Amino acid sequence: MSSAPVPGANGAAAPEDDATGLSEPLLADGGFHAGALTKVVVATALDGKAKADKGSVKAEAKDGYWVEVPRQLDAVAATAADLESGGDGGRPLMFQEKKVKAALLYPYRALILIRIIAIILFIGWRIKHNNSDVMWFWVTSVVADVWFTFSWLLYQLPKINPIKRVPDLAVLQQHCDLPDGSSILPGIDVFVTTADPTDEPVLYTMNCVLSILAVDYPIDRYACYLSDDSGTLIEYEALVETANFAALWAPFCRKHSIEPRAPENYFQREGMIYPGRSPGEFMNDYSHVRMEYEEFKARLGALDGTIRERSDVYNAVKAAEGDAKATWMANGTEWPGTWVEAAENHKKGHHGGVVQVVLEHPSGSKSQPELQVSSVSLLNFDGVDVRLPMLVYMARAKSSSYDHNKKAGNLNAQLRVSALLSNAPFVINFDCDHYINDSKALRAAMCFMLDAREGDNTAFVQFPQRFENVDPTDRYGNHNRVFFDGAMYALNGFQGPSYLGTGCMFRRLALYGLDPPRWRSDDIPVDTVKFGNSVPFLKSVLAALNQGRRITPPDLDDSFLAEMTTVVSASFDIGTDWGRGVGYIYKIATEDMVTGFRIHGQGWHSMYCTMEVDAFRGTAPINLTERLYQIVRWAGGSLEMFFSHNNPLFAGPRLHPMQRTVYLNCNIYPVTSIFILLYALCPVMWLIPEEILIQRPFTRYILYLIVTIALIHTIGLLEIRWAGTNWLDWWRNEQFFTVASLSAYPAVLLHMVVKLLTRAKGIRFRVTSKQTTVEDDNDKYAEMYEMRWVPIMIPAAAVLFSNTMAIGVAMGKTVVYGAVWPKEQQKHAALGLLFNLWLMILLQPFALAVIGRQSKNPNILFILFPVAFVVFALVYIGVHIFVVNFFPSMEI
């Protein structure tokens, strides 16, 4: 968000530094002009207060359609909840529940009912007046209308009772933070997953880790685990560098209440708002930390070359022995993971397991990195906790003989390693391209987990996904706010939101496959058949069952390190319940949705947590090709779920009926694309000389369509009110669903048919690339304008071309036959063109993608399309004249 220039001492606008928003540039030595900066900081703080007030007003306006539900708790629930938490009585209510105001909710529900009635009447009218020029097409269209109705009901009915839940951080602090500075907050294991240092740049990953190491949570109550599925040394050494820089960055954030705590995003802010009380000291600290961060980035950038040079030196020494060219760690030992020059047992997909404790638990003797001590000593951190939480690097072993189960297998390996090292009762996972934007986010999740009402039956707390690299117009619907701020609020009214893959806090026991407390039996088997043959891990499961909440540092002797390597071995899951009834689910592209479904099916609830400041932010694929590949994976996994034992139709009785409806809709929505594609190709009928009508009387048919479509948009208008979105969000959702229905979804359906007939493998997991391949310093959205053709785009391109041609031919026919057509036929033609134009508007994002870099100015379509219409019209007129003159018996 851009900010206005900061006023100077005389009230004039002062120039801003590009990255910081400060009025004075850095000196050559990295320092500042101290006299002027004090004024700037004060002015900026005042400006920040004004912005905060403005933001508060905006938040109140957004919540203007919601009303608070009185907090109530019966005595039985309070006692049970407190016993489960291990407390000593009186656990409070830690979140506020809100419902949509009746003045908006009842009209919203009424319109849904009206549209249901209207659709029933419409389909009944069509069947009664089964008069069409092409009966097979009429039958197909009626089936399509019935399917559209069914699909819409599955999507819309769960939205009849939206609920918003807001964490009460003040109550949590009052209950859990003790007067002596200690805390009774439970432990959390934080998981970060990365698959490839090329597609997922190391700098993104390390900023994610830094935001975690500096988060506002008791330092001895959480641990961070980075799981590198590529097994590369560059990720490990980058993590070591990150731990060193974190010794400076984390205390700096705590001292000055920095937000956000990912340095790359913090230093790129255009408006600096300092909320602390030491502006002069802040400027000195800021300049020093920023300079250190630039050096940290330079070290990360040089790691690849450093590792190669070091390995070349060691390999030259070992050359006489005839050894393979290994990759060497800084301590002179061979890296057990993937080597720079691939060799047997050291290549991608086939390498040993690695577990390295980079930072021990804060109570240990080696928690503070030695390399950063001199840098930290330059700043005054008196009264600031300079400790860092436990930090662990791991890479699970891989073998070409085993299926590694993609991200789900990666997360399960983290789950086991964390059980041995910290065994926190709660875990939260992040994709490496996300970072913690609000340092109190982990506390916010705890408000739901520890709440006295439903806390103990809550399996996971899902946060919305927010992205900051999306273009201002959100051309390809990356923000997806209709889903995150509409559908998710709606699910809060039942069992809760689905698991969305990242930014989700789980209760460890729920991931272990245990039932919620109200369904849980006293005799819970903990055996090797279910959990694997690691005795230390089985002991950790027993400890988790006993509600052990304090993270205690283990003794990292050789036997313990060997055990950690065992639980990340390639074959550990074989013959166990991992990936089925324990942990994250395997054998499907959408492991997140199926994992959430399995947990909901056991009777657990989930919560959706939104904060005034986005809890987490990430990076989205802004190129259309990458976006469509992402959609293919989601849709393919959803359809695979329907044809598996995880079909929601056969789930047990503990799954709420509306929750079952939601999962069913998530499974079958790609099927809708069959009928959308069929309708979208209808314009080719303009090439046929005779008038062909799908339904007679045609005018009434079109009017019915207009009414039912208008009702959808009216319902959408009310929905965006309570969801807090805007019209552009809703419209982009409509457009991209159409684009996906003409590209990604048909490809998924074709793949599923082939799979069912040939028993082929499921949708192949493809890491969505976050690496920008187009370098353009003047436009950070340059990647969006690059067009990369892939086969799944062919149907959408065919539809776009056929509609463009159809409109041109219609114009040509108007010139040729306009004078002789009866008024009824002219009216039919005009109504038919409405459909063509509507489809062209829906396909506008795809059309912009087709023209590539020229789409920087989207208004170019107002030139290109009319030109194309005229060209096709002239071609039609020319062909007509030729046929009439040389083949008079033919008619076109």
Protein Blocks (a to p, Z undefined) as FASTA:
>chain_A
ZZdddddfkopacdddfklopabdcdfkopacfklmmmmmmmmmmmmmmmmmmmmmmmmm
mmmmpccddddddfklmmmmmmmnopaejiacfbdcddddfklmmmmmmmmmmmmmmmmm
mmmmmmmmmccfblklmmmmmmmmmmmmmmmmmmmmmmmmccdddddfklmmmmmmcfko
pafbdcdddddddfbfklmcfklmmmmmmmmmmpccdfklcccddddfkopaklmmmmmm
mmmmmmmmmmmmmmnopacfbfklmmmpfbdcdfbfblmlmmmmmmmmmmmmmmmmmmmm
mmmmmmmmmmmmmmmmmmmnopacddddfkopacfbdcfbacehiaghiacdddddfbac
fklmklpcfklmmmmmmpccehiafbdcddddddddddfkbcehimmlmmmmmmmmmmmm
nopabdcdddfkbccfblklmmmmmmmmmpcklmmmpmbdcdddddfkbcfklmnomnom
mmmmmmmmmmmmmnopcdehiapacdfklmnopacfklpcfbdcddfklnopafklmmmm
mmmmnopabdcdddddfklmmmmmmmmcfklmgopaehilgojdehifblmlmmmmmmmm
nopacdddddfbdfbdcdddfbfklmmmmmmmmmmmmmmmmmmcklfklgcfklcfklmm
mmmmmmmmmmmmmmmmmmmmmmmmmmpmbacdfbdcfklmmmmmmmmmmmmmmmmmmmmm
mnopafklmmmmmmmmmmmmmmmmmmmmmmmmmmmmnopacdddddddfbdfbdcfkbmk
lmmmpccddfklmmmmmmmmmmmmmmmmmmmmmmmmmmmpcfklmmmmmmmmmmmmmmmm
mmmmmmmmmnommlmpmmlmmmmmmmmmmmmmmmmmmmmmmmmmmmmmbcZZ
